[in-house]
Amino acid sequence: MNERVKEKLEILADAAKYDVSCSSSGSKRKNTKDGLGNATGMGICHSYTEDGRCVSLLKVLLTNHCIFDCAYCVSRKSNDVKRAAFTVQEVVDLTINFYRRNYIEGLFLSSGIFKNSDYTMERLVRIAKVLRTEHKFNGYIHLKAIPGASDELIHEAGLYADRLSVNLEIPSEMSLKKVAPEKNYADVYQPMNYLKGAIVGHREEKKRIRSTPSFAPAGQSTQLVIGATPENDLHILNLADSLYAEQSLRRVYYSGYIPISEDQRLPALRQPPLIRENRLYQADWLLRFYGFKVDEIVDQQYPDLDLEVDPKMAYALRHPQLFPIDVNQAPYEVILRIPGVGVKSARKIVAARRHGQLRYEHLKKMGIVLKRARYFLKCADKNFSHLGLYPEAIRKEITQPKRAKTISNQLSLFGTN
Amino acid sequence: MTFTYDGTFEGLLSVIFETYRLETTATAIVPAEEWQGSLFETPLLVATKEEWAERVKVGIKKKGGKKSLRLLEHCFLSEFPEVGKLIHDFVRKLMASPINISDNFGDDTVLKLHQIKKKIGREVHRMHAFVRFQRTQDDIYYAIIEPDFNVLPLLPDHFEKRYPAQHWLIYDGRRRYGIYYDQQQTEFVSFADDHALQYRQLPANMMAEQEVEYQVLWKSYFDSVNIKERKNPKLHLQHVPRRYWKYLSEKREQF
C-alpha cells in the first residue's frame, strides 16, 4: 500500500458515492470454520457520513474511465475529472483488510464502462471470485450488473455476489434518451429479467437439492434518480410498484439529483430535492410493509406526494371518513393505517390489548407518536373526535409551530361552524 | 424490606427465592457494594446459591418461556440501580398470573423491562458496528470499548462467527475486563496491569507494520464518500453520538 492506492481510493470512492444503495442485509451467507466474515440477517452500518448516510460497505468503482456520456453522471466521458483504475489485487486487499478490522460488512463494486460491457463485467466478476475462492471471504458482496453484458457473465456474478443491481437511473425511457444517448431501457431490463429468472430457478432447485449453490441470495435492487427529469411521483411509484411485482426487486432506491454537472441537458437545481426523496422512501415503505396500494398514496388528482406531511398522514387527511380507529377493536392492518403508528407499535398494541383495555397513557408509554396519531384514534378513556376531523385544521396543527397553534384555537372560537 | 446480594444475576435470583421462602416481598434489591447505609434499616444480605437460582430460572421458563428469561438476563446487564427490583416484580407478577405476562405492554414493570432491553439491544448493535480492531505485532486484533452498559457478555457469538480464523481481544476499558478469542473459544480475561490496553491507539511498538496505513486509508475513504451538498450534522449526530467518536479512527484528526 502506498500514496498511489490512497489517491485511487479517494477518486474511486468519490465517484461511487452517488449510488445510494448501502444495504448489507437480507442475505443468508454463513461463514466457514476457516473463513472470513458472514452475511446473515440484518445489516450493520459501521459508520455514518456527515450527511447522515450509512457506511456499511466499501463502495468503490473499479475504474471511472467511461466510454458513455450520461449527463447525470460525474464520470461521463466529457467531464473533466481525474481518472483512475484499481487492480484486482488492490480491491481484494482493501476489502480483506477493512473487513478484518470491522470497518465494513463487505464490498460494493461498480464501474465505469471501459472498452465494452463484457470486458467490464468480466473484471467485476473476477474480483468477487478471488475474494470468495482464494480468501474464503463470506462477507457481503454487491456487484453491479453492467447493462449489455452477456448472460453467462451475469450468471457467474450471481454465484459469487449476495446482491446484484442494475440501475434504471432515469424514471422514463424518453427522458433517458435525452440525457444518456447511448443507453436504452431494453439493455437495462435484459440483465434484470435474466436475474429474476435465475434467482427464482436457483431457489426452486435449492428446495429439492440442498447442495445447490446460492445465487444472489439478497436479490437485486435498482436506483432511480429523482428531480433530474420531469416525471411525477405517480409515475415513479407506479414504476417502483411494477419493479417490485414483475422483476421481484428487493429494493428500489431513490436518489435526489445532486447538481454535479453544468450539462445543458439537465435542469439547474440549487439544492437536491431531499424532502421529496424522503417522502418517496416513506411511500415505498407504505407499499412494502403497510399494505398500501399506489393509488391510495398518489392518483391523477394528487399526482405528487405532499411535501408538508408524510404520505400516511396525507392519506388520512384525504379520507377523514375512515377515522377515528379504535385501537382496542380494529384489526392489525387497520391499526397500521393510523398516522404515527408504525409496524412495531401496531404489533405492541395488538399484543397488549389481550391483557386489558388500552388507555391513552398506555399508548403514550409505548412510544406512539401521539402528536400525529391522536386525531385519528380512539382508546378506552379518550376519544379525540371532539377535536373534529377537520383536515385543514389538523394539517395546520401538525405543520405549524406552537405559536401558530394559539392563533388557530382563537380562530375556532369565532369559527363559522 | 431491602435485600443485598453479590452483584451477580444468580445472586439476584437467590434473593427472589429468599423472598418467597420468607413469605415477604422486597422493596429494594441492590448489590452489596452499592448499598448506601441508612439509619432506618439494615438490609438482609442473601448469599448466592446456585440451586436456588436454578429453581427460579426453571420457574421463569415454565411460566414465561425462554424469552422471558433472556429478557431478564439482558436487562440485568444494564446495571441500572432499579433493575433488581424490576426483575423481582416481574417474577412475582409472572408467577401470580395464570397466563404469560411478558407481552403485556400495558403493565408498567413489563413495559419498563422491554424499554431497558431495547436500550441494551441498541448498545450491542452499536458495539457490532463501532468496534475497530487494530492489528498487533503478534497478530491479535485488538479493540477497546467503553459501553454504556455491561454488554461484553453478549458480544462473543457475533464476533466468533465473523472472525473464526483470527485471534481477537475486545476490552472494556471502564469495567476493566475483556473477551479473548484464540480461534477455539472465547474467554473472559482481565489483566493486573492494563495500562497499554487503555490507549485509543496502540503504542507504535505493539502495532503491526501496516496498521496505521489501513487506518489512514479508512479515514480517507470515509472523507471521500461524504456528499457536501447533503450535509446534515443533526442526522449525523443522531446516528453516531459524540461519546462513540473516540472508538472511531475515521473521526480522528491525526494518526
Interface residues (C-beta under 8 A of the other chain):
Chain A: M1 V5 K6 L9 E10 I11 A13 D14 A16 K17 Y18 K30 N31 T32 K33 D34 G35 L36 G37 N38 T40 I44 C45 H46 S47 Y48 T49 E50 D51 G52 R53 C54 V55 L58 K59 L94 N97 F98 R100 R101 N102 Y103 I258 P259 Q271 P272 L274 K348 A351 A352 R353 R354 H355 G356 L358 R359 H362 K365 M366
Chain B: I101 D103 N104 F105 G106 D107 D108 L111 H125 H128 A129 F130 V131 R132 F133 Q134 R135 Y141 A143 K161 R162 Y163 P164 A165 Q166 Q210 E213 Y214 V216 L217 W218 S220 Y221 F222 D223 S224 V225 N226 I227 K228 E229 R230 K231 N232 P233 K234 L235 H236 Q238 H239 V240 L248 E250
